[in-house]
Amino acid sequence: MYRYQPISRTDKNRTQKRSRGSCLIAVFSGILTILVSLLLLLTVVPIVSPSAGADMADTLRTIVGPGPVAVLESVSFKLQDVFNQVRYQVSGDQSQFAFSNQPQGQVGPTPDPPTPSAGNGQSTPIPPSTPVIPAKVFNVVLDGPPVGWQAYGPYVDGFPAMAHALEMLDAQRSYTAIALLRIDLSRLQLHMMPGNIEPAHPSGISQAIPDLGMVPSADQSHLVAAFNGGFKQVHGHYGMMTDGITLLPPKTGLATVAIYQDGQVKIGAWGTDIVQTPDLIAFRQNCPPLIEAGQVNQDLYLDNRAAWGTTGNSDITWRTGLGTTQDGRYLIYAVGNGTSAATLAEGLKQAGAYMAMQLDIHQFYAHFYLYRANDDPNTSAAFPLVGDRLVAEMVDNPHLYLTPNPRDFFYLTTH
């Protein structure tokens, strides 16, 4: 005959503990499954579709914040790096980074410097006994350092206005390279434009900047090129001002590119190299400096996620940067398809950068476009210009910056 035996308190506690333990295991397993799934998505999706990968990361940031997403991205960068190295080996060591096949300018003859006058109002040459020191003739292709510069884009006043070169600096990652673009600032003018969303800005700013997020229509007739800006506001509240209008206030010590009324461009740390002056008309900040006074920032060789916009400076991913030569003559844009911030800085230094800073990262946000007249009769009415990518692996968007863009950017015009 069955006899009821009451459950002891000890047995009941054991049962409850086992139940709670099972629940905790289930919750932990669920969280782990979600994290692994997100990690796989952040790894695979950007490889298949950079735009979808960027959208997914932005969506996750709005849900859980930039910090947790940055940690997941760091792991996904490592997995993508492994995948790319394997792909490079399988493809027979074929390069995964190359300039686009768009037509590029050829190096033309360098004009001889003018013969100095005799100093007496006559055009007769100076007697041979008087030494003649020819004026320095700058040439964006021929000037050092010699890293294989080739003419790129239009000629201005008979000279090439830009030149590009390709460097391979990472022996451990043969699939990677850094593309360098040197810009002659005596022949081209740099401008900056905030996006219609980023960086965050006061309401009503579109009244002061009616072409917010795109190259102004007045500048499109002499537009030469455009390239990406820096990080979003959430990654560091980096300062920006354009046309004398401050979108975000500057932060002391951060790398800053500044434009002045006379067209001069400087890069340096805010508060020391660059300060607020009446002739400063635009600036953009992004992270600490990469290079200061010709020396690579030694902090780049230490992991510091907080200083680099939540993405670690040692993470291997697409990165872009901007530098200036010591004499201020040349601006240097750099983009790498798999590099740390330190390697990007080394590439800029070899190209002659005396001061340099990092711009945006990730393949989807790395852009440099050279513009030309649109010869497609089906679209030329709506878009008289079309953009060609500097690097074949960049996202192809021939009308980028010709329509409102959510992110800030820089553009170049002839004077």
BELPE-V736237 format. One record per backbone hydrogen bond with DSSP energy under -0.5 kcal/mol. CO is the residue of the C=O (numbers start at 1). NH is the residue of the N-H. E is the energy in kcal/mol with one decimal. If there is no record, write none. Layout:
BEGIN
co = [CO	CO]
nh = [NH	NH]
e = [E	E]
END
This chain:
BEGIN
co = [4	8	9	10	11	12	13	14	15	16	17	18	19	20	21	22	23	24	25	26	27	28	29	30	31	32	33	34	35	36	37	38	39	40	41	43	44	45	49	50	51	52	53	54	55	56	57	58	59	60	60	61	65	66	67	68	69	70	71	72	73	74	75	76	77	78	79	80	81	82	83	84	85	86	87	88	88	89	98	109	122	127	129	131	132	136	139	145	150	154	156	159	160	161	162	163	164	165	167	167	169	170	173	175	177	178	179	180	181	182	183	183	184	184	187	189	191	193	194	198	202	204	204	205	209	211	213	216	216	217	219	220	222	224	225	226	227	229	232	233	233	239	240	240	241	242	244	245	245	248	251	254	255	256	256	257	258	259	259	260	264	266	268	269	269	269	270	274	277	279	279	281	282	283	284	286	287	287	288	290	291	292	295	297	298	299	304	305	305	306	307	308	310	312	313	313	315	317	318	319	320	321	322	323	324	324	325	329	330	331	332	333	334	335	336	339	340	341	342	343	344	345	346	347	348	349	354	355	356	356	357	360	362	362	363	363	365	367	368	369	369	370	372	373	375	376	376	379	384	386	388	390	391	395	397	398	399	399	401	405	406	406	408	409	410	411	412	412	413]
nh = [6	12	13	14	15	16	17	18	19	20	21	22	23	24	25	26	27	28	29	30	31	32	33	34	35	36	37	38	39	40	41	42	43	44	45	47	48	49	53	54	55	56	57	58	59	60	61	62	63	64	65	65	69	70	71	72	73	74	75	76	77	78	79	80	81	82	83	84	85	86	87	88	89	90	91	93	94	92	392	111	118	130	131	133	134	138	143	147	164	161	159	156	140	184	152	182	150	180	169	178	171	173	176	96	337	167	335	165	333	163	185	331	187	188	415	413	411	409	213	195	205	207	208	209	212	214	405	219	220	221	222	223	414	371	412	369	410	360	235	236	237	285	247	248	283	245	246	242	247	240	254	270	286	258	268	284	266	281	282	263	260	258	256	272	273	274	253	271	280	261	281	244	259	241	257	358	255	286	358	297	356	295	292	300	301	302	308	308	310	309	288	311	312	315	341	342	317	339	362	336	359	334	357	332	354	355	328	185	325	183	323	181	321	179	319	317	344	345	346	347	348	349	350	351	353	352	294	324	290	291	322	320	365	366	366	395	367	228	390	226	371	388	386	375	377	379	380	383	374	372	370	100	394	397	400	387	402	403	215	196	197	198	229	193	227	191	224	225	189]
e = [-0.5	-2.3	-2.5	-2.2	-2.4	-2.5	-2.5	-2.6	-2.2	-2.8	-2.9	-2.4	-2.2	-2.8	-2.5	-2.4	-2.8	-3.0	-2.8	-2.3	-2.7	-2.9	-2.5	-2.3	-2.7	-2.7	-2.4	-2.8	-2.6	-2.5	-2.4	-3.0	-1.3	-3.2	-2.0	-0.6	-2.0	-3.8	-2.4	-2.2	-2.3	-2.3	-2.1	-2.2	-2.2	-2.3	-2.0	-1.6	-0.9	-3.0	-0.6	-1.5	-1.1	-2.3	-1.7	-2.0	-2.8	-2.2	-1.6	-2.5	-2.9	-1.5	-2.1	-2.8	-2.4	-2.1	-2.4	-2.7	-2.2	-2.3	-2.7	-2.2	-1.8	-2.6	-2.3	-2.4	-0.5	-1.2	-2.5	-0.6	-1.3	-2.2	-0.6	-0.5	-0.7	-0.7	-2.7	-1.3	-2.7	-2.1	-1.6	-3.5	-0.6	-2.7	-2.2	-3.4	-1.9	-3.1	-0.5	-2.9	-0.8	-1.2	-1.7	-0.6	-1.3	-2.7	-2.0	-1.9	-2.8	-1.9	-0.9	-2.3	-1.6	-1.4	-0.7	-2.0	-2.1	-2.5	-1.4	-2.2	-1.2	-1.3	-0.7	-2.4	-1.3	-2.1	-1.5	-1.5	-1.0	-0.5	-1.2	-1.0	-1.8	-2.5	-3.2	-2.7	-3.0	-1.8	-1.2	-1.9	-2.9	-2.5	-2.6	-1.7	-2.4	-2.3	-0.6	-2.2	-0.6	-2.1	-1.5	-2.2	-1.8	-0.5	-2.1	-1.9	-2.3	-2.1	-1.5	-2.4	-2.2	-3.2	-2.5	-1.4	-1.4	-1.9	-2.8	-3.5	-1.6	-2.0	-0.6	-2.6	-2.8	-2.6	-2.5	-0.5	-2.5	-0.6	-0.5	-3.0	-2.0	-1.9	-2.5	-1.8	-1.5	-1.6	-0.5	-0.8	-1.5	-0.6	-0.6	-0.9	-0.6	-1.2	-2.9	-0.5	-0.7	-2.6	-2.2	-2.5	-3.1	-2.3	-2.6	-3.2	-3.2	-1.6	-1.5	-2.4	-2.0	-3.3	-2.5	-2.7	-2.3	-3.1	-1.8	-1.5	-2.0	-2.1	-2.2	-2.2	-2.1	-2.4	-2.3	-1.2	-2.6	-1.8	-3.1	-2.3	-2.2	-1.4	-2.6	-1.5	-0.9	-0.6	-0.9	-0.6	-0.8	-1.8	-2.1	-1.8	-0.5	-2.7	-2.3	-0.6	-0.8	-1.5	-2.2	-2.8	-3.0	-2.0	-2.6	-1.8	-1.7	-0.8	-2.3	-2.5	-2.0	-0.5	-3.0	-2.3	-1.2	-3.4	-1.4	-3.0	-2.5	-2.3	-3.1	-1.2	-3.3]
END
